[in-house]
Amino acid sequence: MRDKHTSPAKMSDETKSIEHAMRRAVRQALLTHKRAGNTVAAWKDGRVVLVAAEKIAVDK
């Protein structure tokens, strides 16, 4: 994923394409888990937590 200090303008086209594909894949995986009623593991405050299907946030 993009380093928070790297501006999008400085990323190569290939890097932008890879990041876009990764974001689409993660979004699709989250939607699949949400629809199936499965929890997902997430990192929060330095710990792994389980997120219930109904609380999975999926970007538009």
Buried (B, 14 or more C-beta within 10 A) or exposed (E): EBEEEEEEEEBEEEEEEBBEEEEEEEEEEBEEBBEEEEBBEBEEEEEEEEBEBEEBEEEE
